[in-house]
Amino acid sequence: MGVKIMLEEIENDVNDVVNTNFVYEDTGVVPNKSDSDLTYESGVDKKGKKIKTCVLFVDIRNSVSLTEKHHNQTMGKIYTAFTKAVLKAARYHKGHIRNIIGDRVMIIFPSKDCFTNAVECAISISHIAQNIIAKSFNAVEFKCGIGIDYGEMRVIKVGIQRYGTENEHSKGLVWVGLPANIASRLTDSANKKIEETYYEVLRHPINLRKYNMYLGLPPIYNSFFHFEGISKLDNSREPEYLPNIETLEMTLEEFANQINCSNTGELKMIWGKFVKFTKKTRTTIYPEILMTEEVYNGFKKANPQNKSIQNNYWKVYKHHIKNVDQKIYGGNVFWNSNNI
């Protein structure tokens, strides 16, 4: 088969995906590749499933630098021991492994009791990492990070039909949903010391009484907001900015998106007038397990007498983790050997 024919075939496949519907059925169990209700036939609606549940990611910390420092055989043993341990912990806590990429593992839980199972699975993995793997490979500074979120996940079947030994590797499931992204973001920060650069901004807030937000904005904001057929209210007696000073913390990206330079070279800011701004850095040390507030609340509601709840082992962490817009709770929590 020539390249041209292959490209034409792929173009037909893409057109088929674009022009057919994807239909998702609600489920409370975690689908697998053998699920007959998941389809990827050409020319017909593609059938998928959706599930509201907890998603957990776990990742070995500093795996690249560890591989550079230690013998390949040592790292091979660590990957094997840790992945096998995570698989067994997931199975014990009713979780299903749905992705393994290098040293990162994704676990999805059935909807029923998902908060309890996900958090207790995280505690088990933390215990394994700290009290079994790290002690067994004491020459290696072994750590892992765990992140958990809750929400709706959608799954579809992808792949092509192949014959022989390649058939199994040519098909798979794709999981799509914000909880996977958020859990992955939390995993990236868990069990790490994160240094962040930010801006502390002091400004006079814009006086919203002077500008009706539905009828217009000051000219300096026109490059950010465009309204057609509207005009500024005649509130000329109102000051443009309020006399009080507010203090804000902004990421580098937020700060860059807020500033604008006028024709006279004056530095302007959306929603306020600069008093001053200062570039600062801060260091946050995150624990091994991070979860969103929704996961914490679900776990607490289901297990009000749990020791980790009663003893306040889970703390709120102030954060600026990208895409995470709710509180996060975290802790270095593992099982008490006397009570297992």
C-alpha positions in Angstrom: 0.0 0.0 0.0 1.4 3.4 -1.0 1.6 6.3 1.3 -1.1 8.1 -0.7 -3.6 5.3 -0.1 -2.7 5.2 3.6 -3.3 9.0 3.9 -6.6 8.7 2.1 -7.7 5.9 4.4 -6.8 8.0 7.4 -8.7 11.0 6.0 -11.8 8.8 5.6 -11.4 7.7 9.2 -11.2 11.3 10.5 -14.2 12.3 8.4 -16.1 9.4 9.9 -15.3 10.5 13.4 -16.3 14.1 12.6 -19.6 13.2 10.9 -20.9 10.5 13.3 -22.3 11.0 16.8 -20.8 9.8 20.1 -23.5 8.5 22.4 -22.6 8.0 26.1 -24.5 5.7 28.5 -24.5 6.3 32.3 -22.7 3.6 34.3 -21.6 3.0 37.9 -19.0 0.4 37.1 -15.6 0.9 35.4 -15.7 -0.3 31.8 -13.0 -2.4 30.2 -11.8 -3.1 26.7 -14.1 -6.2 26.5 -17.3 -4.2 27.2 -19.6 -5.0 24.4 -21.5 -1.7 24.9 -18.4 0.2 23.7 -18.0 0.4 20.0 -15.9 2.0 17.3 -17.5 0.9 14.1 -17.3 3.2 11.1 -20.4 4.8 9.7 -22.5 4.5 12.9 -22.8 6.2 16.2 -19.9 5.5 18.5 -21.1 4.2 21.8 -19.3 5.2 25.0 -20.0 5.3 28.7 -19.9 8.0 31.4 -19.3 7.6 35.1 -19.2 10.0 38.1 -16.4 8.7 40.3 -13.0 9.3 41.8 -9.8 9.2 39.7 -6.4 8.6 41.3 -3.0 9.1 39.8 0.3 8.0 41.4 3.8 8.9 40.1 7.3 8.2 41.3 9.1 11.4 42.3 12.2 12.4 40.4 12.2 9.2 38.3 14.4 10.8 35.6 17.1 11.9 38.0 16.9 8.6 39.9 17.5 6.7 36.6 20.5 8.9 35.8 22.0 8.3 39.2 21.3 4.6 39.8 21.9 1.4 37.8 19.3 0.5 35.2 18.8 -2.9 36.9 18.0 -1.1 40.2 15.5 1.1 38.6 14.0 -1.8 36.7 13.5 -3.6 40.0 11.9 -0.5 41.6 9.5 0.1 38.7 8.5 -3.6 38.8 8.0 -3.8 42.6 6.2 -0.4 42.8 3.8 -1.0 39.8 3.0 -4.5 41.0 2.3 -3.1 44.5 0.0 -0.4 43.1 -1.9 -2.9 41.0 -2.5 -5.1 44.1 -3.5 -2.1 46.3 -5.9 -0.8 43.6 -7.5 -4.2 43.3 -7.9 -4.5 47.1 -9.6 -1.2 47.3 -11.9 -2.0 44.3 -10.0 0.2 41.9 -9.3 -0.5 38.3 -6.0 0.3 36.6 -6.8 2.1 33.3 -3.5 3.6 32.3 0.2 2.9 33.0 2.6 5.3 31.3 6.2 4.7 32.5 6.0 5.2 36.3 2.6 6.9 36.3 -0.5 4.9 37.1 -4.1 5.9 36.7 -6.8 4.2 38.8 -10.6 4.6 38.4 -13.1 3.4 41.0 -16.7 2.2 40.7 -19.1 5.0 41.7 -20.3 3.2 44.8 -18.1 4.1 47.8 -15.6 5.8 45.5 -14.5 8.4 48.0 -13.7 5.8 50.7 -12.0 3.4 48.3 -10.0 6.1 46.5 -8.7 7.8 49.7 -8.0 4.5 51.5 -6.2 3.3 48.3 -4.0 6.4 48.4 -3.2 5.7 52.1 -2.2 2.1 51.2 0.0 3.3 48.3 1.6 5.9 50.7 2.2 3.2 53.2 3.8 0.9 50.6 6.0 3.7 49.3 7.2 4.8 52.7 7.3 1.6 54.7 8.0 -1.1 52.1 9.6 0.1 48.9 11.8 2.9 50.4 13.1 0.5 53.1 13.7 -2.3 50.6 15.7 0.0 48.3 17.4 2.1 51.0 20.2 3.3 48.7 17.6 5.1 46.6 15.7 8.2 47.8 12.3 6.7 46.8 9.1 8.9 47.0 5.8 9.0 45.2 3.1 11.6 44.7 -0.7 10.9 44.7 -3.5 13.0 43.4 -7.3 12.4 43.6 -10.3 14.2 42.1 -14.0 13.5 41.6 -16.4 14.1 38.7 -17.7 12.8 35.4 -15.4 10.7 33.2 -16.3 9.6 29.7 -14.7 6.5 28.0 -14.7 5.5 24.4 -13.1 2.6 22.6 -10.4 3.4 20.0 -8.2 1.4 17.7 -8.2 -0.8 14.6 -8.7 -4.5 14.1 -5.4 -6.4 13.6 -4.7 -10.1 13.4 -2.2 -12.0 15.4 -0.2 -10.8 18.4 -0.6 -7.1 17.5 -4.4 -7.1 17.8 -4.4 -6.6 21.6 -2.0 -3.6 21.3 -4.0 -2.0 18.5 -7.1 -1.4 20.6 -7.7 0.5 23.8 -9.9 2.8 25.9 -9.6 6.6 26.0 -10.7 8.3 29.2 -11.8 11.9 28.9 -12.8 14.2 31.7 -11.6 17.1 33.9 -11.1 14.9 37.0 -8.3 13.1 35.2 -6.6 16.4 34.4 -7.0 17.7 37.9 -5.8 14.5 39.6 -2.8 14.5 37.3 -2.1 18.2 38.2 -2.2 17.3 41.9 0.1 14.4 41.3 2.6 16.7 39.7 2.8 18.7 42.9 2.4 16.0 45.5 5.4 15.3 47.7 7.4 18.1 46.1 8.9 21.4 47.2 7.4 23.9 44.7 9.0 27.3 44.3 6.6 29.9 42.7 7.2 33.4 41.4 4.3 35.7 41.7 3.4 39.4 41.8 2.0 41.2 44.9 -0.1 44.0 43.5 -1.4 47.0 45.3 -4.1 48.9 43.4 -7.1 51.2 43.6 -10.1 49.1 42.4 -12.0 50.4 39.4 -15.2 52.3 40.4 -18.0 50.2 38.8 -20.5 52.9 39.6 -18.9 55.1 36.9 -19.2 52.4 34.3 -22.2 50.2 33.7 -20.6 46.9 32.9 -23.3 46.1 30.4 -23.2 49.4 28.6 -19.5 50.1 28.3 -16.0 50.2 29.7 -13.2 52.8 29.9 -11.3 53.1 26.6 -8.1 51.5 28.0 -10.0 48.2 28.3 -11.2 48.1 24.7 -8.4 45.8 23.6 -9.6 43.2 26.1 -13.4 43.6 25.9 -15.4 44.4 22.8 -19.0 45.6 22.9 -20.9 46.7 19.8 -23.5 49.4 19.7 -23.1 50.5 23.3 -22.0 53.7 25.0 -20.6 54.9 28.3 -23.0 56.2 30.8 -22.7 59.9 31.7 -21.4 59.4 35.3 -18.8 62.1 35.0 -18.9 63.1 38.7 -17.9 59.6 39.7 -14.2 59.0 40.2 -12.7 56.4 37.9 -11.1 54.5 40.8 -12.1 54.0 44.4 -9.9 55.5 47.2 -9.3 52.2 49.0 -6.3 50.1 48.2 -6.6 46.3 47.6 -3.8 43.8 47.7 -3.8 40.9 45.2 -1.5 38.0 44.5 -1.1 37.2 40.8 0.7 34.5 38.9 3.1 35.6 36.1 0.5 34.7 33.5 -2.3 36.5 35.4 -0.2 39.6 35.8 0.8 39.7 32.1 -2.9 39.4 31.1 -3.9 42.2 33.4 -1.5 44.9 32.2 -1.7 47.2 29.2 0.4 50.2 28.0 -1.4 53.4 26.9 -0.4 55.5 24.0 1.5 57.8 26.4 3.5 54.9 27.7 1.7 54.8 31.0 1.3 51.3 32.4 -2.4 50.5 33.0 -4.2 47.6 34.6 -7.5 46.1 34.1 -9.9 46.6 37.0 -7.7 49.0 38.9 -4.9 51.6 39.1 -1.4 50.6 40.1 -0.2 51.8 43.5 2.8 49.5 43.2 3.7 45.9 42.4 6.4 43.6 43.7 7.8 40.4 42.2 8.1 37.8 44.9 8.8 34.1 45.4 7.4 31.5 47.8 8.1 27.9 48.6 5.3 25.4 49.3 6.1 21.9 50.5 3.2 19.6 49.5 2.5 16.2 51.2 2.4 12.9 49.5 -1.3 12.7 49.0 -3.3 15.6 47.6 -7.1 15.7 47.0 -9.7 18.2 46.0 -12.1 19.6 48.5 -14.9 17.6 46.8 -13.0 14.3 47.5 -12.2 15.3 51.1 -15.9 16.3 51.8 -17.1 13.0 50.2 -14.6 11.0 52.3 -15.5 12.9 55.5 -19.2 12.4 55.0 -18.8 8.7 54.4 -16.3 8.2 57.3 -16.9 10.8 60.0 -15.2 8.5 62.6 -12.2 7.8 60.6 -8.9 8.5 62.5 -7.5 10.7 59.8 -10.7 12.8 60.0 -10.9 12.8 63.8 -7.2 13.7 64.2 -7.2 16.3 61.4 -4.5 14.6 59.5 -5.7 16.3 56.3 -4.8 20.0 56.0 -5.9 22.7 53.6 -3.0 23.8 51.4 -2.9 27.2 49.9 -2.0 26.7 46.2 -1.7 28.1 42.8 -1.8 24.7 40.9 -2.8 25.3 37.3 -6.4 24.6 36.5 -7.3 23.7 40.1 -9.9 26.2 41.2 -11.0 24.6 44.5 -9.4 24.0 47.9 -7.0 21.1 48.1 -6.4 18.9 51.2 -3.3 16.9 51.7 -1.5 14.8 54.2 1.4 12.3 54.7 -1.0 9.5 55.9 -0.3 5.8 56.1 -1.6 2.9 58.1 -0.7 2.3 61.8 1.1 -1.0 61.7 -0.5 -1.9 65.1 -4.1 -1.5 63.7 -3.8 -3.0 60.2 
